[in-house]
């Protein structure tokens, strides 16, 4: 029996969805894939999973009735799975990143600082994964700011001299 997976995303399919299309082409009947530019609840009927762009999820987040702790903490989601007659938001990106780091980066030294470059939801998710893994210092670099998570002494002086903001959060 094939699994029906939806993606709600404007524009081109996500990398994950393109991979699923590739896999479906190799094994016909395995997956039934549909992409939709906008979310509509009636489209979920008969689906086994729904993928969301962060933009779509951002618009839906305020209307969610059920918020698992991880989704509530990071204020974002990228996947929704049915359980009974309800749909539950999840963070597939979080789980994938965590799994990769745990399984492939066995020699990762959490005593060393973690440096993360990104924006928005991806940046928050990567920081949460590093926090869960136990990094004591986490430095987040965005397009417009440097957010230091760790000791202020580790924020270089140039940061204060430029128009970048430096925020402190201790784990």
C-alpha positions as CSV (number, residue, x, y, z in Angstrom):
1,X,0.0,0.0,0.0
2,X,1.4,3.4,-1.0
3,X,1.9,6.2,1.5
4,X,0.4,9.6,0.6
5,X,2.7,12.5,1.3
6,X,1.7,16.1,0.7
7,X,3.9,19.2,0.5
8,X,2.6,22.7,1.1
9,X,5.0,25.0,-0.4
10,X,4.9,27.9,-3.0
11,X,7.3,27.6,-5.9
12,X,9.7,24.7,-6.5
13,X,9.5,21.5,-4.4
14,X,11.9,21.2,-1.4
15,X,15.0,19.1,-1.6
16,X,13.3,16.4,0.5
17,X,10.3,16.3,-1.7
18,X,12.4,16.1,-4.8
19,X,14.3,13.2,-3.2
20,X,10.9,11.5,-2.4
21,X,9.9,12.0,-6.1
22,X,13.1,10.3,-7.1
23,X,12.5,7.4,-4.8
24,X,8.9,7.1,-6.0
25,X,10.2,6.9,-9.5
26,X,12.5,4.0,-8.6
27,X,9.8,2.1,-6.8
28,X,6.4,2.8,-8.4
29,X,3.5,2.3,-6.0
30,X,5.6,3.1,-2.9
31,X,4.6,6.7,-2.5
32,X,1.8,9.0,-3.7
33,X,3.2,12.5,-3.7
34,X,1.3,15.8,-4.1
35,X,2.5,19.4,-3.9
36,X,0.2,22.2,-3.2
37,X,1.0,26.0,-3.1
38,X,-1.2,26.7,-0.1
39,X,-2.6,24.7,2.9
40,X,-6.1,23.5,2.9
41,X,-7.4,21.2,5.6
42,X,-9.5,19.1,3.2
43,X,-6.4,18.1,1.3
44,X,-5.2,16.2,4.4
45,X,-7.9,13.5,4.0
46,X,-6.2,10.2,3.3
47,X,-2.7,11.6,3.7
48,X,0.0,9.9,5.8
49,X,2.2,13.0,6.2
50,X,2.3,16.6,5.3
51,X,5.5,18.6,4.7
52,X,5.5,22.4,5.2
53,X,7.8,25.1,4.1
54,X,8.7,27.3,7.1
55,X,6.8,30.1,5.5
56,X,3.6,28.1,5.3
57,X,4.1,26.8,8.8
58,X,4.7,30.3,10.1
59,X,1.3,31.3,8.8
60,X,-0.4,28.2,10.3
61,X,1.4,28.2,13.7
62,X,-1.0,30.7,15.5
63,X,-4.0,28.5,14.6
64,X,-2.6,25.2,15.9
65,X,-4.6,23.6,18.7
66,X,-2.0,21.0,19.6
67,X,1.6,22.1,20.2
68,X,4.1,19.4,21.2
69,X,6.8,20.8,23.6
70,X,9.5,21.0,20.9
71,X,7.3,22.8,18.5
72,X,6.1,25.2,21.2
73,X,9.7,25.9,22.3
74,X,11.0,26.7,18.8
75,X,7.8,28.2,17.5
76,X,8.0,26.4,14.2
77,X,7.3,23.0,12.5
78,X,8.0,21.5,9.1
79,X,6.0,18.2,9.2
80,X,2.5,17.1,10.4
81,X,1.6,13.5,11.1
82,X,-1.9,12.1,11.8
83,X,-2.6,10.3,15.1
84,X,-6.2,9.1,15.2
85,X,-8.3,12.0,13.9
86,X,-5.9,14.8,14.8
87,X,-2.8,16.1,13.1
88,X,0.3,16.8,15.2
89,X,3.1,19.2,14.1
90,X,6.6,17.9,14.2
91,X,10.2,19.1,13.5
92,X,11.7,16.7,10.9
93,X,14.6,19.0,10.4
94,X,15.5,18.9,14.1
95,X,15.3,15.1,14.1
96,X,17.4,14.7,10.9
97,X,20.1,17.1,12.1
98,X,20.3,15.5,15.5
99,X,20.5,12.0,14.0
100,X,23.3,13.0,11.6
101,X,25.3,14.6,14.4
102,X,24.8,11.7,16.8
103,X,25.5,8.9,14.3
104,X,28.2,10.5,12.0
105,X,30.0,13.0,14.2
106,X,31.0,10.6,17.0
107,X,34.3,12.5,17.6
108,X,32.4,15.8,18.1
109,X,33.9,17.5,21.2
110,X,31.1,19.3,23.0
111,X,33.6,21.1,25.2
112,X,34.5,23.2,22.1
113,X,32.2,26.0,21.0
114,X,29.6,25.3,18.3
115,X,29.4,28.0,15.5
116,X,26.1,28.1,13.6
117,X,25.5,30.2,10.5
118,X,22.0,30.6,9.3
119,X,18.7,32.5,9.6
120,X,15.2,32.1,11.1
121,X,13.9,28.7,11.9
122,X,16.9,26.8,10.7
123,X,19.1,28.8,13.0
124,X,16.8,28.2,16.0
125,X,16.6,24.5,15.3
126,X,20.3,24.0,14.9
127,X,20.9,25.9,18.2
128,X,18.4,23.7,19.9
129,X,20.1,20.5,18.6
130,X,23.5,21.8,19.9
131,X,21.9,22.6,23.2
132,X,20.4,19.1,23.6
133,X,23.8,17.6,22.6
134,X,25.4,19.5,25.5
135,X,27.5,22.2,23.9
136,X,28.5,24.7,26.6
137,X,29.0,27.6,24.2
138,X,27.0,28.1,21.0
139,X,27.6,31.1,18.7
140,X,24.9,31.9,16.2
141,X,25.7,34.1,13.2
142,X,22.9,35.5,11.2
143,X,22.9,37.9,8.2
144,X,22.4,41.0,10.3
145,X,23.6,40.0,13.8
146,X,25.9,37.8,15.8
147,X,24.1,36.1,18.6
148,X,26.6,34.8,21.2
149,X,25.5,31.9,23.3
150,X,28.2,31.4,25.9
151,X,30.5,33.7,27.8
152,X,30.7,37.4,26.8
153,X,34.5,37.1,26.9
154,X,34.2,35.0,23.7
155,X,32.5,37.8,21.8
156,X,35.3,39.5,19.8
157,X,35.6,43.3,20.2
158,X,34.9,43.9,16.5
159,X,31.3,42.8,17.1
160,X,30.7,45.7,19.4
161,X,32.3,48.2,17.1
162,X,30.2,47.2,14.1
163,X,26.5,47.5,14.0
164,X,26.0,43.9,14.9
165,X,24.2,42.9,18.0
166,X,25.6,40.4,20.4
167,X,23.2,38.6,22.7
168,X,24.2,36.2,25.5
169,X,22.5,33.0,26.5
170,X,24.1,30.5,28.8
171,X,23.4,26.8,28.6
